[in-house]
Amino acid sequence: MEKKPNRLAQESSPYLLQHAYNPVDWYPWGPEALEKAKAEQKPILVSIGYAACHWCHVMEHESFENGQIAEVMNKDFVCIKVDREERPDVDQVYMDALHAMGLQGGWPLNVFLNSDAKPFYGGTYFPPQNWVQLLQSIAEAYSKSRAELDKSADQFVLHLNQSELAKYGLQIGNQDFSQEAFEQMFANLKASFDLKRGGTSGAPKFPMPSIWRFLLRYYQHSQNPAALEQVNLTLEEMAFGGIYDQMGGGFARYSVDDAWLVPHFEKMLYDNGQLLSLYAEAYQVTRNELYKQVVQETISFVERELTSPEGGFYSSLDADSEGVEGKFYVFTQSEVQEFLGEEAELASQYYQITPEGNWEHGLNILHRRQTDEAFAADQGLSLEELQERIQLWKDTLLKARSQRVRPGLDDKILTSWNALMLTGLVDAYKALGEPKILELACANAHFLLSKLKQGNQLYHNYKEGKATIDGFLEDYALLIQALLGLYQVTFEEHWLQKAKRLTEYTLNNFFDQEEELFYFTGSAGEQLIARKKEIFDNVVPASNSVMAMNLHFLGLFYDKERYTRLSQKMLSKVRDLVVKEPTHLANWASLFYLQLKPTAEIAIIGPEAHPFRGLLQQHFLPNALLVGSKEENTSDLPLLEDRIVQNGQTTLYVCYNKACQLPVQSVAEALEQIWQI
């Protein structure tokens, strides 16, 4: 029987298009569905997921493709499908509602609303039988006890509109950014460490880059070896584990076990962008060649599999191929034997491949347990010889793997996630200095500013030439952050000017004067039942913490006290919670670090400005910003005013708090001045 398309066939989101031929009468989120619910006084079912979500696929296959179940859904409900990546605002509101109901969150997220879009019940994945029973009970309750459901929905809406600050008793700011509080923060963070396998304790294990990037900053300030040891343990274990694609580079979203072995195989752009930043910074600190390799291979993966012809980055790769999770990535030992021949035995030892397999059905997730140096020594090989052979294994197995049916690609392009990858590329370029990394970054920045920006307004999404959804705070905050980084590796001031204009736009359209924090949605955007503020740093840092960090640096670039003061006020609001719960506010913790001593303002003037910049940026300088120009008096930037080339030689000025050290003419002398403070 020929399947008929539903309304989702008109959408651009790959996740919505996956449901375009379901017998469910799906609507996309929007006025049409909400008005229909009002007109017919029906409850609304909002079902939220994303393209790379394994259990979303399972529920679709079991329930939404089932004609009888679809009949029940169509008869009693107005059914709305939402891609959480396209509409994080809708997802945020209804996920919060689920938590308010005392239920565990996750995706697929299925929430029942009354005809005013107010939630009264919800859950995540339901097996088909339970799903049908739930649909029937809710339809019955809605017709018989509507008043009670409306009353509880009103209660949930009250809860959703409660201020985040009020919820945690944070209305009064605390400006105590002391060394003692900073040490307390580390002690509280340390309690969550997994000292055996890195990361934080327990399973599943998420990389959580913000935590380890904060620890690098804590180490920079305190020189406490325990902090760097935990970063190194975490980064090495992740790079050796199955969560890292040993053949093709790039990381999966998380591992289901506590040893980083068995990944949930989906690969997300936002993880890989942030992990580039983390491994690049760790390389600056340690010069560990493993970290450099991870950076290079992850960039190759992104170039190969997630880059659009126009220079944008796609969102994700599915966990499944041919309906089976991980099928694309795993090997039996006999396959390895077939592809590698006489090299198979050594490769099997290196990648822990066995005949019985380390996963399901005799399959092997390739992973490592030793450094190359240790493995080479055990095998009586030189390091160079081993690494040549590893490259041969990788190339051969990657080629064999590329013949398989590929996992589904979510080819929508999101501003916020692209900005995280752009920042990752900038950080990688600083650490490695490879020109092609900067080329990739600049191509992406030009793409974002030409296709996802109109005037000073951003769009959130792009697909097939169209950008349709107004930008959220995360889009502005993360793109501003990326542009500040891009200026510092190019010294092209237009990047900085665009960052400043976008900042002014967010202050005019997202800022809450009363609480001195930013809303997630702009004043011109669609008004949902609650207007939220994002405070907690999750897998992606909170848009407010990123904005506060941007304001700190922009205040210094432009000598704007208003920006600096606002950044400190924002931090003061959440300061007590940051000290107490640093695992959930790690990006705020990195901003706290910037308050402990003044940020170094480094100006480089003269013909060698770029080589000097390159040498400086090989070092980890998280509490510094760079400005520069090949010539004198060509910039309006306050930090470049009256900066002159002395004795015809490129000159570096290191300043703090508007007071400058003596000008110097070598990077080594400048570094000495920076590290003395």
Secondary structure, DSSP 8 states (H G I E B T S, - for coil): ------GGGG---HHHHHTTT-SS--EESSHHHHHHHHHHT--EEEEEE-TT-HHHHHHIIIIIT-HHHHHHHHHH-EEEEEETTT-HHHHHHHHHHHHHTT----SSEEEEE-TTS-EEEEES---HHHHHHHHHHHHHHHHHSHHHHHHHHHHHHHHHTS-HHHHTT--S------HHHHHHHHHHHHTTB-TTTSSBSSSSB---HHHHHHHHHHHHHH--HHHHHHHHHHHHHHHHSTTB-TTT--B-SEESSSSS-SEE--EEHHHHHHHHHHHHHHHHHH--HHHHHHHHHHHHHHHHHSB-TTS-B--EE-SEETTEETTTT-B-HHHHHHHHGGGHHHHHHHTT--SS-SSGGG-B----SS-HHHHHHHHT--HHHHHHHHHHHHHHHHHHHTTS----EE--EEHHHHHHHHHHHHHHHHHH--HHHHHHHHHHHHHHHHHSEETTEEBSEEBTTB--SB--HHHHHHHHHHHHHHHHHH--HHHHHHHHHHHHHHHHHTEETTTTEE-SS-TTS---S------S--SS--HHHHHHHHHHHHHHHTT-HHHHHHHHHHHHHHHHHHHH-GGGSHHHHHHHHHTSS--EEEEEESTTHHHHHHHHHTS--TTEEEEEESSTT----GGGTT---BTTB-EEEEEETTEE---BSSHHHHHHHHHH-
